[in-house]
Amino acid sequence: MSILASRVSARIGLPLLPLFLGIGMLAGVDGLGLINFSDYNLAYLVGQLALAMILLDGGLRTRMKTFRVGLRPALSLATLGVFLTSGLTGLFAMWVFDLSLFQGLLVGAIVGSTDAAAVFSMLSGQGIRLNERVGATLEIESGTNDPMAIFLTLILSQTLAGSIDSVSGTLLMFVEQFGIGTVAGVASGWLLGRLLRWLDLAPGLYSLLAAAMGFSVFALTNMLGGSGFLAIYLAGVMIGNIRGKHLEFILPVHDGLAWLSQIGLFLTLGLLVTPSEMVDYAWSSVMVAVVLIFVARPLSVLLSLKPFFGFRWRELAFISWVGLRGGVPIVLAIFPVIAGVENASLYFNVAFFVVLISLVLQGTTLGHMARWLRVEIPAETAPARRRLLGVLPEIAGRGCGLCHSPDPRSQCHQSSFQWRRRTQAGARFLWRLCPVRRSPDGGCGRCLRSDTVTLGA
């Protein structure tokens, strides 16, 4: 049903992810009542695995050139930007919900990071091709800002639950999350990429092996205290930038696995939601979403990028608008429930409202904003069919290989010359993109078997 809904989504111009959430809610207890699902631990596990798969696929498709262009501004957004967004949103949530400081900041931390699933899905699904710097920054930010949001959510949840360690332990956890995650991701990705290139397997096994190794990196990094999300994303980047035949077998399958993960993630989160319990939080949650989208995100982007990287104002405006929230905030909202934090349902319901408003409002207007702010560039159009044209062997070495003239001083080297050429598909008129062998006096020299002739039809 979710797959068929994608056609409806394309026709009416709605993002796919809210439809998946809606289908999950429809099947839940307040909908048709087909599935009674309230297992937060299982939902958390499904969310972790789904996000890991989505990040692995996103990393596989990220070119190293993208990293060179957008790494520094993306890291600024993924650290300072998330911190500022969480703080500003948390202070407003503290006021509007009448919460304590730490409770309000926990709301901000949960909704503070952009979501890789939402960003990758919206940009690719709508065929939006951004200029290199903006596209690279958004792509890398969505893949690297989860550790900061997870760190803030864990610390605040533990503080409210009364299980926080010392300040030094908190700082050590922060360093471990980023440090171990980065080292594990880069090192394992480099090794796994070369292993995949070296192995001679059946085509269908490359994608399975890549997924298995990616999840192994994710699990092992988490066991060591690092960020598994950061590690699996960086491992995907390293694997995807090591050339070899393995990529042509991995990428198509992983595209399907990423879609399956998105569908499973949002269906599960939709099942977990009880709409009847959300009514009490609706108006205040909408206000939080408005402040996040129109105040906190733009200010954090401005302070994180403008003083250091010289982005244009229209680029900053678009980056601010693409602060899409998706599955990550809802998964993070499960943390307080598992930790036994007071008013845990508040965090989950607020996160759901913020995600829904962000996906519908920002997701449906991405294309219009990209064109209005002039950050979209035309898509490259590839030729529908290609035909290899060359000099036929029987004329090689006899006069001019282009016009068949025995006179080596023929004027076919002129750029406007059109000539008829025999091919296996029949005769057609062609024009030459570049001259071939020239004689010293400017005439057209003799074509040899080793010559390469570039032609245009």
C-alpha positions in Angstrom: 0.0 0.0 0.0 2.9 2.4 0.8 4.5 1.7 -2.5 1.2 2.3 -4.4 0.8 5.5 -2.4 3.9 6.9 -4.0 2.1 7.3 -7.3 -0.7 9.2 -5.5 2.0 11.4 -3.9 3.6 12.2 -7.2 0.3 13.2 -8.8 -0.9 15.5 -6.0 2.6 16.9 -5.2 2.8 15.7 -1.6 6.0 14.3 0.0 6.1 10.6 0.4 7.2 10.4 4.0 4.0 12.0 5.5 2.0 9.5 3.5 3.9 6.6 5.1 3.2 8.1 8.5 -0.4 8.5 7.7 -0.8 4.9 6.5 0.8 3.8 9.8 -1.6 5.9 11.8 -4.6 4.7 9.7 -3.7 1.1 10.6 -3.2 1.9 14.3 -5.5 1.9 17.3 -7.2 5.3 16.5 -7.6 4.4 12.8 -8.9 1.1 11.5 -7.6 -0.7 14.6 -5.9 -3.3 12.5 -2.7 -3.2 14.6 -2.3 -2.4 18.3 1.3 -1.4 18.6 2.9 0.2 21.7 6.3 -1.4 22.0 8.7 1.5 22.2 11.8 -0.7 22.5 11.0 -2.5 19.3 10.2 0.9 17.6 13.6 2.2 18.8 15.4 -0.9 17.3 13.6 -0.6 14.0 14.4 3.1 13.9 18.1 2.6 14.6 18.4 -0.1 11.9 16.4 1.9 9.3 18.4 5.1 9.9 21.6 3.1 9.6 20.6 1.7 6.3 19.5 5.1 5.0 22.8 6.7 6.0 24.8 3.9 4.4 23.0 4.4 1.1 23.5 8.1 1.4 27.2 7.7 2.0 27.6 5.3 -0.9 26.3 8.1 -3.2 28.3 10.9 -1.8 31.3 11.8 -3.9 34.6 12.8 -2.4 34.5 16.0 -4.4 31.3 16.8 -2.4 33.3 16.4 0.8 36.0 18.8 -0.4 33.4 21.5 -1.2 31.0 21.1 1.7 32.7 19.5 4.6 33.7 22.5 6.7 30.4 24.4 6.5 28.5 21.1 7.0 30.5 20.4 10.2 29.8 23.9 11.4 26.0 23.3 10.9 26.3 19.8 12.4 27.8 21.0 15.6 27.3 24.7 16.3 24.2 24.8 14.2 22.5 21.9 16.0 23.5 23.4 19.4 22.0 26.8 18.6 18.9 25.4 17.0 18.3 23.1 20.0 18.9 25.9 22.5 16.6 28.5 20.8 13.8 26.0 20.3 14.2 24.6 23.8 13.9 28.0 25.4 10.7 28.7 23.5 9.3 25.2 24.4 10.1 25.9 28.0 7.9 29.0 27.9 5.0 27.7 25.8 4.7 24.3 27.7 5.6 25.8 31.1 8.5 23.4 31.6 11.8 23.5 33.5 14.9 24.6 31.7 16.2 21.1 31.2 12.8 19.8 30.0 12.6 22.6 27.5 16.1 22.0 26.2 15.3 18.3 25.8 12.5 19.2 23.5 14.9 21.4 21.5 17.5 18.6 21.4 15.0 16.1 20.1 14.0 18.3 17.1 17.3 20.0 16.7 18.9 17.9 13.8 17.9 17.6 10.2 17.1 14.1 9.0 19.1 12.3 6.3 16.1 10.2 5.2 14.0 13.4 4.6 16.7 15.4 2.9 17.9 12.6 0.6 14.3 11.6 -0.3 13.0 15.1 -0.9 15.9 16.3 -3.0 16.3 13.2 -5.1 12.5 12.5 -5.3 11.7 16.0 -6.7 14.7 16.0 -9.1 16.2 19.1 -7.5 19.7 19.7 -8.6 21.4 22.4 -6.5 24.6 24.3 -7.0 27.6 22.5 -5.8 28.3 24.3 -2.6 24.7 24.4 -1.3 24.0 20.8 -2.3 27.2 19.5 -0.8 26.6 21.3 2.5 23.1 20.0 2.9 24.0 16.5 2.0 26.9 16.2 4.4 25.1 18.1 7.2 22.2 15.6 7.1 24.6 12.7 7.4 26.7 14.1 10.2 24.5 16.1 12.5 22.9 13.1 14.3 25.7 12.5 16.8 25.3 16.0 18.3 21.5 15.6 18.6 21.9 12.2 20.1 24.5 13.4 22.5 22.4 16.3 23.7 19.3 14.1 24.0 21.1 11.4 26.0 22.7 13.9 28.4 19.4 15.8 29.0 17.4 12.5 29.4 20.0 11.2 31.9 19.9 14.5 33.8 16.1 14.5 34.1 16.2 10.8 35.1 18.8 11.5 37.8 21.5 9.2 36.3 23.9 11.8 34.9 27.6 11.3 35.5 30.2 14.0 36.2 30.8 16.8 33.8 34.1 15.3 32.8 32.3 12.0 31.9 29.9 14.0 29.8 32.7 15.7 27.9 34.5 12.4 27.4 31.3 10.9 25.9 31.1 13.8 23.5 34.7 13.2 22.3 34.1 9.5 22.1 30.9 9.9 20.0 32.7 12.0 17.3 36.2 10.6 17.6 35.5 6.9 17.6 32.7 7.3 15.0 35.0 9.1 12.6 38.0 6.8 13.0 35.9 3.6 12.8 34.0 4.8 9.8 36.9 6.0 7.7 39.2 3.0 8.6 36.6 0.3 8.1 35.2 1.9 4.9 38.7 2.0 3.4 39.3 -1.6 4.2 35.8 -2.8 3.2 36.0 -0.9 -0.1 39.2 -2.6 -1.1 37.9 -6.0 0.0 34.8 -5.6 -2.1 36.8 -4.5 -5.1 39.2 -7.5 -4.7 36.6 -10.2 -4.1 35.1 -12.1 -7.1 31.5 -12.8 -6.1 28.2 -13.4 -7.8 26.6 -10.0 -8.7 23.8 -10.4 -6.2 26.2 -11.0 -3.2 28.0 -7.7 -3.3 25.1 -5.7 -2.0 24.3 -8.2 0.7 28.0 -8.2 1.8 28.1 -4.4 1.8 25.0 -4.2 3.9 26.2 -6.8 6.4 29.5 -5.2 6.8 27.9 -1.7 7.2 25.7 -3.0 10.0 28.7 -4.6 11.6 30.5 -1.3 11.6 27.4 0.4 13.1 27.1 -2.2 15.9 30.8 -2.4 16.7 31.1 1.4 16.9 28.2 1.7 19.2 29.7 -1.0 21.4 33.0 1.0 21.6 31.1 4.2 22.7 31.2 6.0 19.3 28.5 7.2 17.0 27.4 4.3 14.9 25.4 6.6 12.6 28.4 8.7 11.8 30.6 5.6 11.4 28.2 3.9 8.9 27.8 7.1 6.9 31.6 7.6 6.6 32.1 3.9 5.8 29.6 4.3 3.0 31.4 7.4 1.7 34.7 5.5 1.6 33.2 2.4 -0.1 31.4 4.5 -2.7 34.6 6.4 -3.7 36.7 3.3 -4.3 36.2 2.5 -8.0 35.4 -1.0 -9.0 32.8 -3.3 -10.5 31.2 -3.8 -7.1 29.5 -0.4 -7.1 27.3 -1.2 -10.2 25.9 -4.1 -8.3 25.6 -2.5 -4.9 24.0 0.9 -5.7 20.7 -0.3 -7.3 20.0 -2.8 -4.6 20.8 -0.4 -1.8 18.5 2.1 -3.3 15.7 -0.4 -2.8 16.9 -1.2 0.7 16.9 2.5 1.6 13.3 2.9 0.4 12.3 -0.2 2.4 14.0 1.3 5.4 12.1 4.6 5.0 8.8 2.9 4.6 9.4 0.6 7.6 10.6 3.4 9.8 7.7 5.8 9.1 5.1 3.0 9.2 6.4 1.9 12.6 6.4 5.4 14.0 2.9 6.0 12.6 1.7 2.9 14.4 3.2 4.2 17.6 1.3 7.4 17.5 -2.1 7.8 19.2 -3.8 10.8 17.6 -6.4 11.1 20.4 -3.6 11.8 22.9 -2.1 14.5 20.7 -5.0 16.9 20.8 -3.8 18.5 24.1 -0.4 19.3 22.6 -1.5 20.4 19.1 -1.5 24.2 19.3 1.6 24.5 21.4 3.4 22.0 19.2 2.5 24.0 16.1 4.0 27.1 17.7 7.2 25.2 18.4 7.4 24.1 14.8 6.8 27.6 13.6 9.6 29.0 15.8 11.9 26.2 14.8 11.4 26.7 11.0 11.2 30.5 10.9 13.4 31.6 13.8 15.7 29.0 15.3 17.0 27.3 12.1 17.6 30.6 10.1 19.5 32.1 13.0 21.6 29.0 13.6 22.4 28.9 9.9 23.3 32.6 9.8 25.6 32.4 12.8 27.2 29.1 11.8 27.9 30.0 8.1 27.9 33.7 7.4 30.9 34.8 9.5 33.2 31.9 8.3 32.3 30.7 4.8 30.9 33.7 2.9 27.7 32.1 1.6 25.3 34.4 -0.3 22.2 35.5 1.4 19.9 33.6 -1.0 22.1 30.4 -0.3 21.7 30.9 3.4 18.0 31.3 3.0 17.6 28.1 1.1 19.9 26.1 3.5 17.6 27.5 6.3 14.5 26.3 4.5 15.9 22.7 4.0 16.2 22.0 7.7 13.8 19.1 7.2 12.9 17.0 10.2 12.1 13.4 9.6 12.4 10.1 11.4 15.4 11.1 13.6 13.4 13.4 16.0 10.7 10.8 16.5 13.3 8.1 17.2 15.1 10.4 19.6 11.7 11.2 21.3 11.7 7.5 22.3 14.8 8.1 24.5 12.9 9.8 27.3 10.2 7.1 27.3 12.8 4.3 27.7 14.7 6.4 30.3 11.6 6.9 32.4 11.6 10.7 32.2 8.6 12.5 33.6 6.0 13.6 30.9 7.7 11.4 28.3 4.6 11.4 26.1 4.9 15.2 25.7 8.3 14.8 23.9 7.0 12.2 21.6 3.9 14.0 20.6 5.7 17.3 20.1 8.3 15.7 18.0 5.6 14.1 15.8 3.9 17.4 15.2 7.1 19.1 14.4 8.1 16.4 11.9 4.7 16.4 10.2 4.6 20.1 9.8 8.2 20.3 8.6 7.7 17.5 6.0 4.4 19.0 4.6 5.3 22.7 4.7 9.0 22.6 3.7 8.9 19.4 1.7 6.2 20.6 -0.7 7.9 23.9 -1.3 11.5 22.8 -1.9 11.4 23.1 -5.7 9.7 26.5 -5.6 12.2 27.8 -3.1 15.2 26.5 -5.1 14.0 28.3 -8.2 12.9 31.5 -6.4 16.3 31.8 -4.6 18.2 30.8 -7.8 20.2 27.9 -6.2 18.9 25.3 -8.7 20.9 24.4 -11.8 19.6 22.7 -14.9 19.7 18.9 -14.8 22.2 17.3 -17.1 20.5 15.6 -20.0 22.1 12.4 -21.3 21.5 11.3 -24.9 18.9 8.6 -25.2 21.0 6.4 -27.5 24.7 6.3 -28.3 26.4 4.9 -31.4 30.1 4.3 -31.9 31.2 5.7 -35.2 34.6 5.1 -36.7 36.5 5.0 -39.9 35.8 1.8 -41.8 38.8 -0.5 -42.3 38.5 -0.6 -46.0 39.3 3.1 -46.4 42.0 3.5 -43.8 45.2 4.5 -45.4 43.6 5.7 -48.6 43.5 9.5 -48.9 41.2 11.4 -46.6 39.2 9.1 -44.3 36.5 11.7 -43.8 35.4 12.6 -47.3 36.8 9.7 -49.3 38.7 12.1 -51.5 42.1 10.8 -52.8 43.3 14.4 -52.7 45.1 14.9 -49.4 44.5 18.7 -49.8 40.7 18.4 -49.6 39.0 21.0 -47.5 37.1 18.7 -45.2 38.9 20.2 -42.2 36.7 23.2 -42.4 34.3 23.2 -39.4 31.2 23.8 -41.6 31.8 20.8 -43.9 29.1 18.2 -43.9 29.7 14.8 -45.3 28.0 11.5 -45.8 29.3 8.5 -43.9 28.4 4.8 -44.2 27.5 3.1 -41.0 25.9 -0.2 -40.2 22.6 1.6 -39.6 22.7 3.3 -43.1 24.0 6.5 -44.5 23.4 9.8 -42.6 24.9 13.3 -42.6 27.4 14.0 -39.9 29.6 16.9 -38.9 33.1 16.7 -37.5 33.8 18.0 -34.0 37.5 18.2 -34.4 39.9 17.7 -37.3 42.0 14.6 -37.7 45.5 14.3 -39.0 46.7 17.6 -40.7 49.5 17.8 -43.3 52.2 20.5 -42.6 50.7 22.7 -45.4 47.3 22.8 -43.8 45.6 20.1 -45.9 43.8 17.0 -44.6 46.3 14.2 -44.0 45.8 10.4 -44.4 43.8 8.5 -41.8 45.6 5.6 -40.2 44.1 2.6 -38.4 45.3 4.1 -35.1 43.6 7.4 -35.6 40.6 8.4 -33.5 37.9 10.5 -35.2 35.3 12.4 -33.1 32.0 13.0 -35.0 28.7 14.6 -34.2 25.4 13.5 -35.7 
